[in-house]
């Protein structure tokens, strides 16, 4: 099937394109940009004036539970809905259910969520066992099983030495580390940004420093 997408604002960082272009697609592949290939006859023409045309977006933290209440079929349904909205890949963080800290958890995701009609689903493995911030996970085994990165989810690793060792281990494997920067003591009683609104509502506030302190620690460990 040949598709012509005309007058759209094409954003393609890889090719350094950012402007109005026509895109010609043949059998699911981009055949040409701006000028149609010889003999190209569009089966469908899309007027994309005022719209963006760009590579698919990636949701790097899509929380989901593979439980009886939310079976694999629900995850596939979500992945199909995602691709209809321009999201071509979903990353499941380790604080999904079950916790992604073993090859078996990754195998479960990969074995039951393969569908060419939906967004691709990737697993982000746990940085520490059970996300408890105490013992390093088996990152090599997780990588071999197919995880694309490691993280401790929304749980802060309080022990700085453990975090340092985890970063070193991940770096030796070429794994990207995703961190949720937050000082656990500064945010422990908070549920929203600290300020006049939190005071007026009588809710515990989380100061800016809770994030900046954690970021400073992470950067210092990387440097």
Secondary structure, 3 states (H helix, E strand, C coil): CEEEEEEEEEEEHHHCEEEEEEEEEECCEEEEECCCCCCCCCCEEEECCCCEEECCEEECCCCCECCCCCCHHHHHHHHHHHHHCCEEEEEECCCCECCCCCHHHHHHHHHHCCCCCCCEEEEEEECEHHHCCCCECCHHHHHHHCCCEEECCCCCCCCHHHHHHHHHHHHHHCCEEECCCCCHHHHCCCCEECCHHHHHHCCCEECCHHHHHHHHHHHHHHC
